Amino acid sequence: MPTWIRACATDEIDQEDLIRFDYAGATYAIYHSPEGEFFATAGKCTHEEVHLCDGLVMGHLIECPKHNGQFDYRTGEAKRAPVCVNLRTYSVKIDGAAVYIEVP
């Protein structure tokens, strides 16, 4: 059954940036979009399991730091080779000044 977990405070992530969040043996990436919205994906690239927290956020894209593959973090869609498998995304809600993600 999915559970809502507090990942961070809203002011811990600058707009157009991300942070790493580890929970129960899994790694997640939490993003703050240019429009002020928050999103969450799996925290590792689907190509070679590199941590995305070391990558570059550009608009709505996260670029993997190893081979420069890109994903749209809003949908998880793989956008540039060498990545071809989409990222898993997670529901996000804001409660007060906290960001929560729904994890399995």
A tleap script that builds the chain and sets N, CA, C and O, in Angstrom:
source leaprc.protein.ff14SB
mol = sequence {
  NMET PRO THR TRP ILE ARG ALA CYS ALA THR
  ASP GLU ILE ASP GLN GLU ASP LEU ILE ARG
  PHE ASP TYR ALA GLY ALA THR TYR ALA ILE
  TYR HIE SER PRO GLU GLY GLU PHE PHE ALA
  THR ALA GLY LYS CYS THR HIE GLU GLU VAL
  HIE LEU CYS ASP GLY LEU VAL MET GLY HIE
  LEU ILE GLU CYS PRO LYS HIE ASN GLY GLN
  PHE ASP TYR ARG THR GLY GLU ALA LYS ARG
  ALA PRO VAL CYS VAL ASN LEU ARG THR TYR
  SER VAL LYS ILE ASP GLY ALA ALA VAL TYR
  ILE GLU VAL CPRO
}
set mol.1.N position { 0.840 -1.179 0.000 }
set mol.1.CA position { 0.000 0.000 0.000 }
set mol.1.C position { 0.890 1.249 0.000 }
set mol.1.O position { 1.794 1.350 0.829 }
set mol.2.N position { 0.657 2.190 -0.900 }
set mol.2.CA position { 1.476 3.409 -0.966 }
set mol.2.C position { 1.366 4.243 0.312 }
set mol.2.O position { 0.339 4.238 0.991 }
set mol.3.N position { 2.447 4.956 0.617 }
set mol.3.CA position { 2.533 5.780 1.814 }
set mol.3.C position { 3.099 7.140 1.448 }
set mol.3.O position { 4.000 7.239 0.616 }
set mol.4.N position { 2.569 8.189 2.069 }
set mol.4.CA position { 3.121 9.533 1.886 }
set mol.4.C position { 4.255 9.740 2.875 }
set mol.4.O position { 4.069 9.573 4.080 }
set mol.5.N position { 5.431 10.105 2.370 }
set mol.5.CA position { 6.627 10.301 3.176 }
set mol.5.C position { 7.127 11.739 2.983 }
set mol.5.O position { 7.188 12.236 1.858 }
set mol.6.N position { 7.481 12.397 4.089 }
set mol.6.CA position { 8.058 13.740 3.986 }
set mol.6.C position { 9.466 13.620 3.410 }
set mol.6.O position { 10.321 12.931 3.965 }
set mol.7.N position { 9.690 14.298 2.292 }
set mol.7.CA position { 10.986 14.221 1.610 }
set mol.7.C position { 11.901 15.388 1.967 }
set mol.7.O position { 13.110 15.213 2.117 }
set mol.8.N position { 11.320 16.580 2.103 }
set mol.8.CA position { 12.133 17.772 2.371 }
set mol.8.C position { 11.219 18.959 2.624 }
set mol.8.O position { 9.996 18.847 2.530 }
set mol.9.N position { 11.816 20.087 2.941 }
set mol.9.CA position { 11.083 21.352 3.039 }
set mol.9.C position { 11.083 22.014 1.665 }
set mol.9.O position { 12.004 21.814 0.874 }
set mol.10.N position { 10.064 22.787 1.390 }
set mol.10.CA position { 9.974 23.448 0.080 }
set mol.10.C position { 11.145 24.390 -0.164 }
set mol.10.O position { 11.545 24.588 -1.311 }
set mol.11.N position { 11.698 24.972 0.892 }
set mol.11.CA position { 12.797 25.922 0.697 }
set mol.11.C position { 14.173 25.257 0.620 }
set mol.11.O position { 15.187 25.947 0.518 }
set mol.12.N position { 14.214 23.926 0.666 }
set mol.12.CA position { 15.488 23.208 0.547 }
set mol.12.C position { 15.929 23.023 -0.905 }
set mol.12.O position { 17.075 22.653 -1.161 }
set mol.13.N position { 15.032 23.276 -1.848 }
set mol.13.CA position { 15.359 23.082 -3.265 }
set mol.13.C position { 15.130 24.385 -4.012 }
set mol.13.O position { 14.011 24.899 -4.039 }
set mol.14.N position { 16.169 24.916 -4.611 }
set mol.14.CA position { 16.017 26.100 -5.453 }
set mol.14.C position { 15.224 25.737 -6.700 }
set mol.14.O position { 15.217 24.581 -7.122 }
set mol.15.N position { 14.557 26.727 -7.290 }
set mol.15.CA position { 13.870 26.483 -8.555 }
set mol.15.C position { 14.893 26.048 -9.596 }
set mol.15.O position { 16.032 26.516 -9.599 }
set mol.16.N position { 14.474 25.154 -10.472 }
set mol.16.CA position { 15.313 24.540 -11.503 }
set mol.16.C position { 16.485 23.787 -10.877 }
set mol.16.O position { 17.612 23.844 -11.369 }
set mol.17.N position { 16.199 23.085 -9.789 }
set mol.17.CA position { 17.210 22.259 -9.142 }
set mol.17.C position { 16.546 21.003 -8.590 }
set mol.17.O position { 15.333 20.833 -8.710 }
set mol.18.N position { 17.343 20.126 -7.986 }
set mol.18.CA position { 16.832 18.893 -7.408 }
set mol.18.C position { 17.656 18.521 -6.195 }
set mol.18.O position { 18.760 19.026 -5.991 }
set mol.19.N position { 17.096 17.620 -5.385 }
set mol.19.CA position { 17.841 17.026 -4.287 }
set mol.19.C position { 17.600 15.521 -4.294 }
set mol.19.O position { 16.613 15.026 -4.836 }
set mol.20.N position { 18.519 14.830 -3.685 }
set mol.20.CA position { 18.406 13.384 -3.512 }
set mol.20.C position { 17.666 13.105 -2.209 }
set mol.20.O position { 17.863 13.793 -1.207 }
set mol.21.N position { 16.805 12.078 -2.239 }
set mol.21.CA position { 16.076 11.648 -1.051 }
set mol.21.C position { 16.127 10.124 -1.011 }
set mol.21.O position { 15.695 9.454 -1.950 }
set mol.22.N position { 16.661 9.582 0.087 }
set mol.22.CA position { 16.757 8.130 0.257 }
set mol.22.C position { 15.743 7.678 1.295 }
set mol.22.O position { 15.592 8.297 2.348 }
set mol.23.N position { 15.050 6.587 0.980 }
set mol.23.CA position { 14.060 6.058 1.914 }
set mol.23.C position { 13.891 4.555 1.683 }
set mol.23.O position { 13.661 4.112 0.558 }
set mol.24.N position { 14.004 3.798 2.737 }
set mol.24.CA position { 13.754 2.347 2.719 }
set mol.24.C position { 14.543 1.639 1.613 }
set mol.24.O position { 14.017 0.765 0.923 }
set mol.25.N position { 15.802 2.027 1.456 }
set mol.25.CA position { 16.658 1.361 0.484 }
set mol.25.C position { 16.507 1.835 -0.950 }
set mol.25.O position { 17.168 1.308 -1.846 }
set mol.26.N position { 15.651 2.820 -1.184 }
set mol.26.CA position { 15.453 3.360 -2.541 }
set mol.26.C position { 15.923 4.815 -2.577 }
set mol.26.O position { 15.910 5.512 -1.563 }
set mol.27.N position { 16.336 5.255 -3.762 }
set mol.27.CA position { 16.773 6.634 -3.965 }
set mol.27.C position { 15.781 7.337 -4.884 }
set mol.27.O position { 15.375 6.805 -5.918 }
set mol.28.N position { 15.403 8.546 -4.479 }
set mol.28.CA position { 14.460 9.364 -5.239 }
set mol.28.C position { 15.117 10.702 -5.554 }
set mol.28.O position { 16.065 11.108 -4.882 }
set mol.29.N position { 14.613 11.382 -6.575 }
set mol.29.CA position { 15.036 12.738 -6.894 }
set mol.29.C position { 13.799 13.630 -6.798 }
set mol.29.O position { 12.752 13.318 -7.365 }
set mol.30.N position { 13.932 14.738 -6.078 }
set mol.30.CA position { 12.843 15.698 -5.904 }
set mol.30.C position { 13.241 16.972 -6.638 }
set mol.30.O position { 14.324 17.512 -6.410 }
set mol.31.N position { 12.367 17.452 -7.518 }
set mol.31.CA position { 12.661 18.591 -8.394 }
set mol.31.C position { 11.764 19.777 -8.067 }
set mol.31.O position { 10.630 19.604 -7.621 }
set mol.32.N position { 12.279 20.983 -8.290 }
set mol.32.CA position { 11.525 22.221 -8.142 }
set mol.32.C position { 11.532 22.906 -9.514 }
set mol.32.O position { 12.566 23.398 -9.963 }
set mol.33.N position { 10.391 22.931 -10.158 }
set mol.33.CA position { 10.307 23.433 -11.536 }
set mol.33.C position { 10.412 24.956 -11.602 }
set mol.33.O position { 10.270 25.638 -10.587 }
set mol.34.N position { 10.663 25.487 -12.808 }
set mol.34.CA position { 10.716 26.948 -12.977 }
set mol.34.C position { 9.403 27.629 -12.584 }
set mol.34.O position { 9.399 28.806 -12.222 }
set mol.35.N position { 8.286 26.890 -12.655 }
set mol.35.CA position { 6.973 27.437 -12.304 }
set mol.35.C position { 6.655 27.314 -10.813 }
set mol.35.O position { 5.594 27.747 -10.363 }
set mol.36.N position { 7.582 26.721 -10.044 }
set mol.36.CA position { 7.367 26.593 -8.608 }
set mol.36.C position { 6.710 25.295 -8.177 }
set mol.36.O position { 6.396 25.131 -6.999 }
set mol.37.N position { 6.494 24.370 -9.100 }
set mol.37.CA position { 5.900 23.073 -8.768 }
set mol.37.C position { 6.994 22.085 -8.359 }
set mol.37.O position { 8.171 22.282 -8.658 }
set mol.38.N position { 6.585 21.029 -7.676 }
set mol.38.CA position { 7.514 19.990 -7.243 }
set mol.38.C position { 7.155 18.669 -7.903 }
set mol.38.O position { 5.982 18.356 -8.105 }
set mol.39.N position { 8.195 17.895 -8.239 }
set mol.39.CA position { 8.030 16.605 -8.897 }
set mol.39.C position { 9.004 15.616 -8.276 }
set mol.39.O position { 9.989 16.008 -7.651 }
set mol.40.N position { 8.717 14.322 -8.454 }
set mol.40.CA position { 9.603 13.284 -7.921 }
set mol.40.C position { 9.735 12.150 -8.933 }
set mol.40.O position { 8.767 11.749 -9.579 }
set mol.41.N position { 10.976 11.642 -9.052 }
set mol.41.CA position { 11.256 10.492 -9.908 }
set mol.41.C position { 12.166 9.524 -9.152 }
set mol.41.O position { 12.643 9.810 -8.054 }
set mol.42.N position { 12.386 8.377 -9.776 }
set mol.42.CA position { 13.438 7.499 -9.282 }
set mol.42.C position { 14.729 8.311 -9.290 }
set mol.42.O position { 14.898 9.197 -10.128 }
set mol.43.N position { 15.629 8.020 -8.376 }
set mol.43.CA position { 16.826 8.835 -8.219 }
set mol.43.C position { 18.019 8.399 -9.036 }
set mol.43.O position { 19.067 9.043 -9.002 }
set mol.44.N position { 17.869 7.298 -9.781 }
set mol.44.CA position { 18.992 6.806 -10.590 }
set mol.44.C position { 18.592 6.704 -12.050 }
set mol.44.O position { 17.455 6.368 -12.379 }
set mol.45.N position { 19.546 7.000 -12.918 }
set mol.45.CA position { 19.340 6.913 -14.358 }
set mol.45.C position { 19.012 5.477 -14.751 }
set mol.45.O position { 19.581 4.535 -14.200 }
set mol.46.N position { 18.108 5.309 -15.691 }
set mol.46.CA position { 17.726 3.972 -16.154 }
set mol.46.C position { 18.775 3.356 -17.071 }
set mol.46.O position { 18.687 2.174 -17.401 }
set mol.47.N position { 19.756 4.136 -17.482 }
set mol.47.CA position { 20.784 3.626 -18.389 }
set mol.47.C position { 21.865 2.865 -17.640 }
set mol.47.O position { 22.137 1.708 -17.963 }
set mol.48.N position { 22.495 3.498 -16.634 }
set mol.48.CA position { 23.564 2.825 -15.893 }
set mol.48.C position { 23.500 3.058 -14.395 }
set mol.48.O position { 24.516 2.962 -13.707 }
set mol.49.N position { 22.312 3.364 -13.883 }
set mol.49.CA position { 22.096 3.478 -12.440 }
set mol.49.C position { 22.946 4.555 -11.760 }
set mol.49.O position { 23.301 4.409 -10.591 }
set mol.50.N position { 23.275 5.624 -12.470 }
set mol.50.CA position { 24.020 6.746 -11.913 }
set mol.50.C position { 23.040 7.657 -11.175 }
set mol.50.O position { 21.916 7.853 -11.636 }
set mol.51.N position { 23.450 8.213 -10.041 }
set mol.51.CA position { 22.587 9.110 -9.276 }
set mol.51.C position { 22.318 10.392 -10.054 }
set mol.51.O position { 23.245 11.081 -10.481 }
set mol.52.N position { 21.050 10.700 -10.232 }
set mol.52.CA position { 20.665 11.898 -10.975 }
set mol.52.C position { 20.892 13.181 -10.187 }
set mol.52.O position { 20.911 14.261 -10.776 }
set mol.53.N position { 21.065 13.092 -8.873 }
set mol.53.CA position { 21.263 14.307 -8.072 }
set mol.53.C position { 22.530 15.058 -8.474 }
set mol.53.O position { 22.673 16.241 -8.166 }
set mol.54.N position { 23.443 14.381 -9.154 }
set mol.54.CA position { 24.663 15.036 -9.643 }
set mol.54.C position { 24.496 15.590 -11.050 }
set mol.54.O position { 25.438 16.130 -11.629 }
set mol.55.N position { 23.284 15.452 -11.601 }
set mol.55.CA position { 23.014 15.905 -12.963 }
set mol.55.C position { 22.618 17.367 -13.022 }
set mol.55.O position { 22.571 18.060 -12.006 }
set mol.56.N position { 22.337 17.819 -14.226 }
set mol.56.CA position { 22.005 19.214 -14.500 }
set mol.56.C position { 20.525 19.336 -14.825 }
set mol.56.O position { 20.016 18.616 -15.685 }
set mol.57.N position { 19.827 20.244 -14.141 }
set mol.57.CA position { 18.417 20.525 -14.428 }
set mol.57.C position { 18.358 21.728 -15.356 }
set mol.57.O position { 18.938 22.778 -15.082 }
set mol.58.N position { 17.640 21.549 -16.463 }
set mol.58.CA position { 17.459 22.620 -17.450 }
set mol.58.C position { 15.982 22.680 -17.796 }
set mol.58.O position { 15.470 21.808 -18.498 }
set mol.59.N position { 15.295 23.704 -17.307 }
set mol.59.CA position { 13.847 23.780 -17.542 }
set mol.59.C position { 13.166 22.598 -16.886 }
set mol.59.O position { 13.163 22.479 -15.661 }
set mol.60.N position { 12.581 21.712 -17.707 }
set mol.60.CA position { 11.886 20.521 -17.201 }
set mol.60.C position { 12.664 19.240 -17.476 }
set mol.60.O position { 12.101 18.147 -17.426 }
set mol.61.N position { 13.940 19.370 -17.764 }
set mol.61.CA position { 14.771 18.209 -18.069 }
set mol.61.C position { 15.823 17.990 -16.990 }
set mol.61.O position { 16.358 18.940 -16.420 }
set mol.62.N position { 16.108 16.719 -16.721 }
set mol.62.CA position { 17.263 16.345 -15.910 }
set mol.62.C position { 18.219 15.614 -16.835 }
set mol.62.O position { 17.831 14.693 -17.553 }
set mol.63.N position { 19.482 16.040 -16.805 }
set mol.63.CA position { 20.509 15.426 -17.634 }
set mol.63.C position { 21.400 14.561 -16.756 }
set mol.63.O position { 21.947 15.032 -15.759 }
set mol.64.N position { 21.541 13.308 -17.127 }
set mol.64.CA position { 22.377 12.383 -16.369 }
set mol.64.C position { 23.834 12.839 -16.437 }
set mol.64.O position { 24.316 13.212 -17.506 }
set mol.65.N position { 24.539 12.812 -15.298 }
set mol.65.CA position { 25.922 13.296 -15.292 }
set mol.65.C position { 26.916 12.372 -15.988 }
set mol.65.O position { 28.033 12.797 -16.282 }
set mol.66.N position { 26.547 11.127 -16.260 }
set mol.66.CA position { 27.516 10.199 -16.842 }
set mol.66.C position { 27.561 10.254 -18.371 }
set mol.66.O position { 28.631 10.451 -18.948 }
set mol.67.N position { 26.416 10.084 -19.029 }
set mol.67.CA position { 26.400 10.034 -20.496 }
set mol.67.C position { 25.502 11.093 -21.129 }
set mol.67.O position { 25.245 11.052 -22.332 }
set mol.68.N position { 25.027 12.038 -20.324 }
set mol.68.CA position { 24.226 13.167 -20.809 }
set mol.68.C position { 22.868 12.793 -21.386 }
set mol.68.O position { 22.275 13.584 -22.121 }
set mol.69.N position { 22.364 11.608 -21.071 }
set mol.69.CA position { 20.982 11.284 -21.435 }
set mol.69.C position { 20.056 12.216 -20.679 }
set mol.69.O position { 20.408 12.699 -19.603 }
set mol.70.N position { 18.871 12.477 -21.229 }
set mol.70.CA position { 17.945 13.412 -20.591 }
set mol.70.C position { 16.567 12.793 -20.412 }
set mol.70.O position { 16.125 11.966 -21.210 }
set mol.71.N position { 15.898 13.219 -19.336 }
set mol.71.CA position { 14.526 12.832 -19.040 }
set mol.71.C position { 13.711 14.081 -18.758 }
set mol.71.O position { 14.238 15.066 -18.238 }
set mol.72.N position { 12.430 14.047 -19.097 }
set mol.72.CA position { 11.493 15.065 -18.639 }
set mol.72.C position { 11.059 14.616 -17.249 }
set mol.72.O position { 10.361 13.611 -17.116 }
set mol.73.N position { 11.459 15.342 -16.222 }
set mol.73.CA position { 11.174 14.893 -14.857 }
set mol.73.C position { 9.696 14.989 -14.493 }
set mol.73.O position { 9.278 14.410 -13.490 }
set mol.74.N position { 8.894 15.703 -15.280 }
set mol.74.CA position { 7.454 15.779 -14.997 }
set mol.74.C position { 6.752 14.475 -15.348 }
set mol.74.O position { 5.800 14.076 -14.678 }
set mol.75.N position { 7.222 13.815 -16.397 }
set mol.75.CA position { 6.568 12.593 -16.889 }
set mol.75.C position { 7.458 11.362 -16.793 }
set mol.75.O position { 6.973 10.233 -16.872 }
set mol.76.N position { 8.768 11.580 -16.621 }
set mol.76.CA position { 9.726 10.484 -16.620 }
set mol.76.C position { 10.175 10.068 -18.010 }
set mol.76.O position { 11.003 9.167 -18.148 }
set mol.77.N position { 9.641 10.711 -19.041 }
set mol.77.CA position { 9.939 10.311 -20.424 }
set mol.77.C position { 11.409 10.509 -20.777 }
set mol.77.O position { 11.984 11.574 -20.550 }
set mol.78.N position { 12.008 9.442 -21.345 }
set mol.78.CA position { 13.379 9.514 -21.852 }
set mol.78.C position { 13.375 10.408 -23.087 }
set mol.78.O position { 12.600 10.185 -24.017 }
set mol.79.N position { 14.251 11.433 -23.093 }
set mol.79.CA position { 14.235 12.425 -24.165 }
set mol.79.C position { 15.480 12.434 -25.048 }
set mol.79.O position { 15.420 12.927 -26.174 }
set mol.80.N position { 16.614 11.899 -24.565 }
set mol.80.CA position { 17.833 11.927 -25.374 }
set mol.80.C position { 18.690 10.713 -25.053 }
set mol.80.O position { 18.889 10.355 -23.892 }
set mol.81.N position { 19.188 10.094 -26.107 }
set mol.81.CA position { 20.060 8.923 -25.975 }
set mol.81.C position { 21.282 9.285 -25.147 }
set mol.81.O position { 21.721 10.435 -25.165 }
set mol.82.N position { 21.828 8.341 -24.437 }
set mol.82.CA position { 21.616 6.912 -24.573 }
set mol.82.C position { 20.447 6.352 -23.768 }
set mol.82.O position { 20.196 5.149 -23.833 }
set mol.83.N position { 19.721 7.182 -23.009 }
set mol.83.CA position { 18.598 6.635 -22.252 }
set mol.83.C position { 17.440 6.313 -23.176 }
set mol.83.O position { 17.109 7.087 -24.075 }
set mol.84.N position { 16.827 5.157 -22.942 }
set mol.84.CA position { 15.670 4.768 -23.742 }
set mol.84.C position { 14.548 4.202 -22.875 }
set mol.84.O position { 13.451 3.945 -23.370 }
set mol.85.N position { 14.819 4.010 -21.589 }
set mol.85.CA position { 13.805 3.540 -20.643 }
set mol.85.C position { 13.401 4.729 -19.773 }
set mol.85.O position { 14.254 5.410 -19.203 }
set mol.86.N position { 12.098 4.972 -19.679 }
set mol.86.CA position { 11.592 6.101 -18.904 }
set mol.86.C position { 11.896 5.942 -17.409 }
set mol.86.O position { 12.056 4.827 -16.912 }
set mol.87.N position { 11.972 7.064 -16.713 }
set mol.87.CA position { 12.113 7.081 -15.259 }
set mol.87.C position { 10.746 6.861 -14.622 }
set mol.87.O position { 9.728 7.301 -15.156 }
set mol.88.N position { 10.727 6.194 -13.504 }
set mol.88.CA position { 9.497 6.074 -12.738 }
set mol.88.C position { 9.241 7.411 -12.044 }
set mol.88.O position { 10.169 8.034 -11.528 }
set mol.89.N position { 7.995 7.844 -12.034 }
set mol.89.CA position { 7.620 9.078 -11.356 }
set mol.89.C position { 6.746 8.749 -10.142 }
set mol.89.O position { 6.158 7.672 -10.053 }
set mol.90.N position { 6.679 9.696 -9.221 }
set mol.90.CA position { 5.930 9.517 -7.985 }
set mol.90.C position { 5.063 10.746 -7.738 }
set mol.90.O position { 5.454 11.866 -8.069 }
set mol.91.N position { 3.898 10.536 -7.162 }
set mol.91.CA position { 3.008 11.651 -6.820 }
set mol.91.C position { 3.640 12.492 -5.723 }
set mol.91.O position { 4.331 11.984 -4.840 }
set mol.92.N position { 3.385 13.790 -5.804 }
set mol.92.CA position { 3.923 14.756 -4.843 }
set mol.92.C position { 2.778 15.595 -4.304 }
set mol.92.O position { 1.851 15.941 -5.036 }
set mol.93.N position { 2.850 15.920 -3.013 }
set mol.93.CA position { 1.916 16.896 -2.438 }
set mol.93.C position { 2.692 17.807 -1.504 }
set mol.93.O position { 3.711 17.423 -0.929 }
set mol.94.N position { 2.182 19.019 -1.368 }
set mol.94.CA position { 2.776 20.003 -0.469 }
set mol.94.C position { 1.819 20.165 0.707 }
set mol.94.O position { 0.616 20.356 0.530 }
set mol.95.N position { 2.377 20.085 1.896 }
set mol.95.CA position { 1.592 20.296 3.113 }
set mol.95.C position { 2.342 21.321 3.947 }
set mol.95.O position { 3.384 21.020 4.530 }
set mol.96.N position { 1.808 22.530 4.000 }
set mol.96.CA position { 2.522 23.618 4.664 }
set mol.96.C position { 3.783 23.926 3.887 }
set mol.96.O position { 3.717 24.291 2.713 }
set mol.97.N position { 4.937 23.783 4.530 }
set mol.97.CA position { 6.222 24.037 3.879 }
set mol.97.C position { 6.986 22.741 3.634 }
set mol.97.O position { 8.208 22.757 3.483 }
set mol.98.N position { 6.269 21.618 3.594 }
set mol.98.CA position { 6.919 20.319 3.406 }
set mol.98.C position { 6.490 19.670 2.099 }
set mol.98.O position { 5.343 19.796 1.670 }
set mol.99.N position { 7.441 18.970 1.473 }
set mol.99.CA position { 7.190 18.214 0.247 }
set mol.99.C position { 7.072 16.748 0.640 }
set mol.99.O position { 7.959 16.197 1.291 }
set mol.100.N position { 5.968 16.124 0.242 }
set mol.100.CA position { 5.738 14.700 0.494 }
set mol.100.C position { 5.674 13.965 -0.830 }
set mol.100.O position { 5.150 14.488 -1.814 }
set mol.101.N position { 6.212 12.739 -0.855 }
set mol.101.CA position { 6.069 11.897 -2.040 }
set mol.101.C position { 5.371 10.612 -1.641 }
set mol.101.O position { 5.501 10.136 -0.513 }
set mol.102.N position { 4.630 10.063 -2.585 }
set mol.102.CA position { 3.915 8.803 -2.352 }
set mol.102.C position { 4.805 7.663 -2.823 }
set mol.102.O position { 5.091 7.542 -4.014 }
set mol.103.N position { 5.239 6.833 -1.890 }
set mol.103.CA position { 6.148 5.730 -2.218 }
set mol.103.C position { 5.442 4.398 -2.029 }
set mol.103.O position { 4.516 4.283 -1.226 }
set mol.104.N position { 5.891 3.381 -2.783 }
set mol.104.CA position { 5.254 2.063 -2.650 }
set mol.104.C position { 5.577 1.397 -1.315 }
set mol.104.O position { 5.117 0.286 -1.053 }
savepdb mol mol.pdb
quit
